[in-house]
Amino acid sequence: MLLDKDLQSIQEVRTLLNKAKEAQAHYALFSQEEVDSICKAMAEAGREAAPRLAEMAVKETGFGVVRDKTIKNIVATEMVFNYIQSMRTVGVINRDQQNRVFEIAEPVGIVAGIIPSTNPTSTTLYKILISLKARNGIVLSPHPSALRCTQAAMKVMEDAALAAGAPSGLIGCLSFPSREGTQELMSYPHTAVILATGGTAMVKAAYSSGKPAYGVGPGNVPVFIERTADLKKAVSDILISKTFDNGTVCASEQAIVTDSPIHERVVAELKNSGAYFMVPEQEIALGKILVSPQGTINPKLVGQSALYLAEKSGFSVPDNTRVLIAQPQGVGPQYPLSREKLSPVLALYKEKDWKTACERCIEVINFGGIGHTMGIHSQDDEIIMEFALKKPVFRIIANSPTTHGAVGFSTGLPPALTLGCGTWGGSSTSDNVTPLHLINWKRLAYGIREVLPDKTTLPVMETTTVPALSRTQRNTQKQKTDIIKKECIHPLNEEDIRKIVSRFLAQKKL
């Protein structure tokens, strides 16, 4: 009997999840050494296949640059594995000897991996690797426009895992992707947690599925160039980041905010580095074809070159043009190029000082990028810290490309392709997601304080109000010690114990 595509997709989801559940029950018994061996085999196979998978992704989706997608595939395999290879995810993974609490890792079960069209192969490699490191199974739902390259990436990892001893069925991928199938994958009883990467609607669907989820929202990333910055390096970093894979990484810069005294020098450096400054008519033309009236990005223009975007907008630019620069008068729906663009297009704003620049950056972030990422180039650590403290994002990248910094390529952040936006961005985590987000933490806790049978004899915490201390007083160790002493529970002395024992014996008529 022939089934409609949506019914085929739903049935395939159930079949894959049933296989994955059976395989994962067996895989959950594997030792740390066995798990690590499987992950190493997958990472090596994914690293070797990185160029081929990158070519497939560009050819199938039409997005991005083969060289840059190759680098993303390497980050998703080699860099991620190097970071997680010594991470314990089996048995006792942490021991607090003082408090006698022992933390034990348990797998969550089956992961539903939602794969985007912008970064299909790297996201597939990464999600499989971190899921299996935590002893989980995973079933992938590819974007329909990236089906073949996603399946190819899955097959590379599956073959390597099977050869290293993983049970069959642990890794699955839909061959009939559909909205109905993805919804079934996210809500089916066997699914334990969702790793969702995609558009806003997809991420919201993941969180409304009734299952725990890690979703990645959009990133409207501003970058501030402060007057003390190394301008040449700052502009170079921004253009390297913005042109990487033609701007398809959600952590790439979307708007440059300059400090007024250095604005003209920044403009000159941008022009010398291959940036084309559009006139207002060109900005309007590009905005009309790139951004819909509803604020969505034209998928046919995502990840295309600056030359291609200019041509489609009806104007020509020099052959060495790397990015297109717009200079909108504000931020919001009436300024289409002030939002996330997923292409080599940047907005540019000039502010009189770092305080007004701070306000402009917050305005950009609040327009579709809250919780994600921002960048700052400065040699003034106090200003950098002020930006870190005040901005409603969870990754502040200082003096580095935001694309490479946010995913842990050029910074010390955990290498990851799922970047949580925290509660501000509607996400359940603000972290770069690692295998430790895909385990259940079991705790063994020994008793370290006695509970006495007669509650009337229990010591009572003093409720004396502690007077407010000045800053100088708070900085002295003596006052700190006094507060601790006042807040501590007084220990039982020998006489207290005698009274408790005597009362107990009397009650028992002994």
C-alpha positions in Angstrom: 0.0 0.0 0.0 1.4 3.4 -1.0 1.3 6.0 1.7 1.2 9.8 1.4 4.6 11.5 2.1 3.5 12.8 5.5 2.4 9.3 6.5 5.6 7.8 5.2 7.6 10.3 7.2 5.6 9.6 10.4 6.0 5.8 10.0 9.7 6.1 9.3 10.1 8.2 12.4 8.5 5.5 14.6 10.5 2.8 13.0 13.8 4.6 13.5 13.0 5.5 17.1 12.0 2.0 17.9 15.4 0.7 16.5 17.3 3.5 18.3 15.6 2.7 21.6 16.5 -0.9 21.5 20.1 -0.1 20.4 20.5 2.6 23.1 19.4 0.2 25.9 22.4 -2.0 24.9 24.8 1.0 24.3 24.0 2.4 27.8 25.9 -0.6 29.2 29.1 0.3 27.4 32.2 1.3 29.4 33.9 4.6 29.1 36.7 3.1 27.1 34.3 1.6 24.6 32.4 4.8 24.2 35.6 6.8 23.7 36.8 4.3 21.1 33.6 4.7 19.1 33.7 8.5 19.3 37.3 8.6 18.2 36.5 6.4 15.2 33.6 8.7 14.3 35.7 11.9 14.7 38.4 10.5 12.5 36.0 9.4 9.8 34.2 12.8 9.9 37.5 14.7 9.7 38.6 12.7 6.7 35.2 13.2 4.9 35.1 16.9 5.7 36.0 18.2 2.2 33.7 15.8 0.4 30.7 16.6 2.7 31.3 20.3 2.3 31.2 20.0 -1.5 27.9 18.1 -1.2 26.4 20.7 1.1 27.2 23.6 -1.2 26.1 21.8 -4.3 22.8 20.7 -2.8 21.8 23.8 -0.9 23.5 26.5 -2.9 24.6 28.1 0.4 28.1 29.1 1.4 31.7 28.3 0.5 33.2 24.9 0.2 36.5 25.8 2.0 34.6 27.3 4.9 32.2 24.5 5.2 35.2 22.1 5.3 36.5 24.1 8.3 33.1 23.8 10.0 33.1 20.1 9.5 36.6 19.9 11.0 35.5 21.9 14.0 32.5 19.6 14.4 34.7 16.5 14.5 38.3 17.0 15.3 38.0 20.1 17.5 34.9 18.9 19.4 36.5 15.4 19.9 39.7 17.0 21.2 37.6 18.9 23.8 35.4 16.0 24.9 37.8 13.0 24.6 38.9 13.2 28.3 35.3 14.0 29.5 33.9 11.3 31.7 30.3 10.4 30.8 30.1 6.9 32.3 29.8 5.9 35.9 31.0 8.2 38.7 32.1 11.4 37.0 32.6 13.6 40.0 33.5 13.0 43.7 33.0 15.6 46.5 34.8 13.8 49.3 34.3 16.6 51.8 30.5 16.6 51.5 30.4 12.9 50.5 28.4 13.5 47.3 29.2 11.4 44.3 27.8 12.3 40.8 27.0 9.5 38.4 26.3 9.9 34.7 23.2 8.3 33.1 22.3 8.8 29.4 19.1 10.7 28.6 18.1 8.2 26.0 17.2 9.2 22.4 18.1 12.6 21.0 16.0 14.2 18.3 18.4 16.2 16.1 16.9 18.9 13.9 19.3 19.8 11.1 19.3 23.2 9.3 20.0 23.9 5.6 22.6 26.5 6.3 25.1 24.2 8.1 23.8 20.7 7.4 26.8 18.5 7.5 28.7 20.1 10.3 25.6 20.2 12.5 25.0 16.5 11.8 28.6 15.5 12.6 28.5 17.5 15.8 25.2 16.3 17.1 26.0 12.6 16.5 29.3 12.9 18.2 28.1 14.6 21.4 25.1 12.4 21.6 27.0 9.1 21.4 29.7 10.5 23.8 26.9 10.6 26.4 25.7 7.1 25.5 22.6 8.2 23.7 21.0 7.2 20.5 20.1 9.9 17.9 17.6 10.3 15.1 18.0 13.2 12.7 15.4 15.2 10.8 17.2 16.9 7.9 16.0 20.0 6.2 14.4 18.9 2.9 16.7 21.0 0.8 19.8 19.4 2.5 18.6 15.8 2.6 21.3 14.1 0.6 24.3 15.8 2.3 22.8 15.2 5.8 22.3 11.5 5.0 25.8 11.3 3.7 27.3 12.9 6.9 25.1 10.5 9.0 26.3 7.5 7.0 30.0 8.5 7.6 29.4 8.5 11.3 27.2 5.4 11.4 29.7 3.3 9.5 32.6 4.4 11.7 30.5 3.7 14.9 29.4 0.2 13.7 33.0 -0.7 12.8 34.1 0.4 16.3 31.5 -1.8 18.0 28.4 0.3 18.3 25.0 -1.5 18.1 23.1 -1.2 14.9 20.2 1.3 14.8 21.8 3.7 17.3 22.0 6.4 14.7 19.1 7.2 12.3 18.1 9.8 9.7 14.8 10.4 8.0 14.7 9.8 4.3 11.2 11.3 4.0 11.6 14.6 5.9 8.4 16.6 6.4 6.9 18.9 8.9 4.6 16.2 10.2 7.5 13.7 10.5 9.6 16.3 12.4 6.7 16.9 14.8 6.3 13.2 15.4 10.0 12.9 16.1 9.9 15.7 18.6 6.8 14.4 20.4 7.1 10.6 20.2 7.4 8.8 23.6 10.8 7.4 22.8 12.3 10.8 22.3 14.1 12.1 25.4 15.5 15.5 24.4 15.5 17.7 21.3 18.6 19.4 19.8 16.9 22.0 17.5 18.9 24.1 15.1 16.9 26.1 12.5 14.6 29.1 12.1 12.6 30.7 14.9 9.4 28.7 14.0 11.3 25.4 14.3 12.9 26.3 17.6 9.5 27.4 19.0 8.0 24.1 17.8 10.7 22.2 19.7 10.0 24.0 22.9 6.2 23.5 22.5 6.6 19.7 21.9 6.3 18.8 25.5 9.9 17.4 25.6 13.1 18.9 27.0 14.8 20.8 24.3 18.0 22.8 23.5 17.1 25.3 20.8 19.2 27.9 19.0 17.6 31.1 18.2 18.6 33.8 15.7 21.6 36.1 16.3 21.6 39.8 15.4 25.2 40.3 16.5 26.6 43.8 16.9 30.3 44.5 17.2 31.7 47.7 18.8 35.0 49.2 17.7 36.1 51.3 20.6 38.7 54.2 20.1 41.6 52.2 21.7 41.2 49.2 19.4 43.7 48.0 16.9 41.7 49.2 13.9 43.4 47.2 11.2 43.0 44.0 13.2 39.5 44.8 14.2 38.4 45.4 10.6 40.3 42.3 9.4 38.6 40.1 12.1 35.1 41.4 11.3 35.5 40.8 7.5 37.0 37.4 8.0 34.1 36.5 10.3 31.4 38.1 8.1 32.6 36.5 4.9 33.1 33.1 6.5 30.8 30.7 4.6 29.1 33.9 3.2 27.7 34.8 6.6 25.6 31.7 7.3 26.8 31.3 10.9 24.3 32.8 13.3 27.2 34.2 15.4 28.6 36.3 12.6 28.6 40.1 12.9 25.5 41.9 11.6 26.2 45.5 12.6 29.4 47.5 13.2 29.1 50.3 15.8 32.0 52.7 15.8 33.4 55.2 18.3 33.0 58.7 16.8 36.7 59.7 17.0 37.8 56.7 14.9 34.8 56.4 12.6 36.4 57.8 9.4 39.5 55.6 9.9 37.3 52.6 10.3 35.5 53.5 7.1 38.8 53.9 5.2 40.0 50.6 6.5 36.8 48.9 5.5 37.0 50.3 2.0 40.7 49.3 1.7 39.7 45.8 2.7 37.1 45.1 0.1 33.9 46.6 1.7 31.5 48.4 -0.7 29.4 51.3 0.8 26.0 51.4 -0.7 24.1 54.6 -1.5 20.6 54.9 0.0 18.9 53.7 -3.3 21.1 50.6 -3.4 20.3 49.9 0.3 16.6 50.1 -0.4 16.9 47.8 -3.5 18.9 45.2 -1.5 16.5 45.4 1.5 13.5 44.7 -0.7 14.9 41.5 -2.2 16.7 40.2 0.9 14.1 40.8 3.6 10.4 40.1 3.2 7.7 42.5 4.6 7.3 39.9 7.4 11.0 40.2 8.3 12.1 36.8 7.1 15.2 36.3 4.9 14.8 35.3 1.3 16.2 31.7 1.3 17.4 32.1 -2.3 19.8 34.8 -1.2 21.1 33.2 2.1 24.8 32.4 1.9 25.4 34.1 -1.4 28.4 36.3 -2.2 28.4 40.1 -2.1 28.8 40.2 -5.9 25.7 38.0 -6.4 23.6 40.1 -4.0 24.5 43.3 -5.8 23.7 41.9 -9.2 20.3 40.7 -8.0 19.7 44.1 -6.5 20.4 45.8 -9.8 23.7 47.5 -9.2 27.3 46.6 -9.9 30.3 46.5 -7.5 34.1 46.0 -8.0 35.2 42.4 -8.4 37.1 42.5 -5.2 34.1 43.4 -3.1 33.8 41.2 0.0 30.9 42.7 1.9 28.2 45.3 1.3 27.8 48.1 3.9 24.6 49.8 4.7 24.2 52.9 6.9 20.7 52.8 8.2 19.4 55.7 10.4 18.0 53.4 13.0 17.1 49.9 14.1 13.8 48.2 13.6 11.3 46.8 11.0 11.5 50.0 9.0 15.2 49.4 8.5 15.4 45.9 6.9 19.2 45.7 6.8 19.4 46.3 10.6 18.3 42.7 11.3 20.1 39.4 10.9 21.0 38.9 7.2 22.7 35.5 6.9 24.8 36.9 4.1 27.9 39.2 3.7 26.0 42.4 4.4 26.7 44.7 7.4 25.0 47.7 8.9 27.2 50.5 10.2 26.4 53.0 13.0 28.5 55.9 14.4 28.1 56.8 18.1 29.7 59.7 20.0 31.2 57.5 22.8 31.2 54.0 24.3 28.1 54.7 26.4 25.9 55.6 23.5 27.5 52.8 21.6 26.5 50.5 24.4 22.8 51.6 24.0 23.0 51.1 20.2 24.4 47.6 20.7 21.5 46.7 23.1 19.0 48.1 20.5 20.5 45.8 17.8 20.5 42.8 20.1 16.9 43.4 21.2 15.9 43.4 17.5 16.1 39.6 16.9 19.3 38.6 18.7 18.7 38.6 22.4 20.7 36.1 24.4 23.1 35.1 21.5 26.4 36.9 20.9 28.1 40.3 20.5 31.7 41.4 19.8 33.9 44.3 21.0 37.3 45.4 19.8 39.2 47.5 22.5 42.3 47.7 24.5 40.4 49.1 27.5 39.6 46.1 29.8 37.2 48.2 31.9 35.1 49.1 28.9 35.1 45.5 27.7 33.9 44.4 31.2 31.2 47.1 31.2 29.9 45.7 27.8 30.1 42.2 29.2 28.1 43.2 32.3 25.4 45.2 30.5 24.6 43.4 27.3 21.6 40.9 27.1 23.7 38.2 25.4 25.6 35.2 26.8 28.7 35.3 24.6 30.8 38.5 24.5 33.7 38.0 22.1 36.6 40.4 22.7 39.2 41.2 20.0 38.3 38.1 17.9 35.9 37.3 15.0 32.5 36.6 16.6 31.9 33.7 14.1 35.0 31.8 15.2 35.0 33.0 18.8 31.4 32.0 19.6 31.9 28.4 18.4 35.2 28.0 20.3 37.5 28.1 17.3 39.4 31.3 18.3 38.5 31.4 22.0 38.6 29.1 25.0 34.8 28.5 24.8 33.7 24.8 24.4 33.7 24.0 20.6 30.0 23.7 19.7 27.6 24.3 16.9 24.6 24.6 19.2 24.8 27.9 21.1 22.2 28.4 23.8 20.6 31.8 24.1 19.4 31.4 27.7 16.0 32.3 29.0 16.3 35.8 27.5 16.3 34.2 24.0 13.8 31.5 24.9 16.4 28.8 25.4 16.8 26.3 28.2 20.6 26.9 28.4 23.0 29.8 27.8 25.9 27.4 27.2 27.7 26.1 24.2 26.1 22.6 24.3 28.4 19.7 25.1 27.8 16.0 26.0 27.4 17.1 29.6 24.0 18.6 28.6 22.9 15.2 27.3 23.3 13.2 30.5 21.2 12.8 33.5 23.1 13.6 36.7 22.5 11.0 39.4 23.8 11.8 42.9 24.8 9.5 45.7 24.8 11.5 49.0 26.0 10.1 52.4 24.6 11.5 55.6 27.0 14.0 57.2 24.9 15.5 60.0 22.8 13.6 62.5 19.1 14.1 62.8 18.0 13.7 66.4 14.7 12.0 67.4 13.5 14.7 69.8 13.1 17.9 67.7 12.8 20.1 70.8 16.4 19.5 71.5 17.7 20.4 68.1 19.9 23.5 68.1 18.2 26.6 66.7 19.8 29.0 64.3 20.3 32.4 65.8 18.1 35.1 64.2 20.0 38.1 65.4 20.0 40.8 62.7 23.4 41.3 61.3 24.0 45.1 61.0 24.9 46.5 57.6 28.6 46.8 57.0 30.4 49.5 55.1 32.5 48.5 52.0 35.7 48.8 54.1 34.3 46.6 56.8 33.1 44.0 54.2 36.6 43.8 52.8 38.1 42.8 56.1 38.4 39.1 57.0 37.5 39.8 60.6 34.0 40.9 59.8 33.5 38.0 57.4 34.5 35.6 60.1 32.2 37.3 62.6 29.2 37.0 60.2 30.0 33.3 59.6 30.1 32.7 63.3 26.8 34.4 63.9 25.1 32.4 61.1 26.5 29.0 62.0 24.5 26.5 64.0 26.1 26.0 67.5 27.4 22.4 68.0 26.1 20.3 70.8 28.3 20.2 73.9 28.7 17.2 76.3 26.1 18.5 78.7 23.5 18.8 75.9 24.1 15.2 74.9 23.7 14.0 78.5 20.3 15.7 78.8 19.1 14.3 75.5 20.1 10.7 76.5 18.5 11.1 79.9 15.3 12.3 78.5 15.2 9.5 76.0 15.8 6.8 78.7 13.2 8.3 80.9 10.6 8.2 78.1 11.4 4.5 77.6 11.2 3.9 81.4 14.7 2.6 81.5 
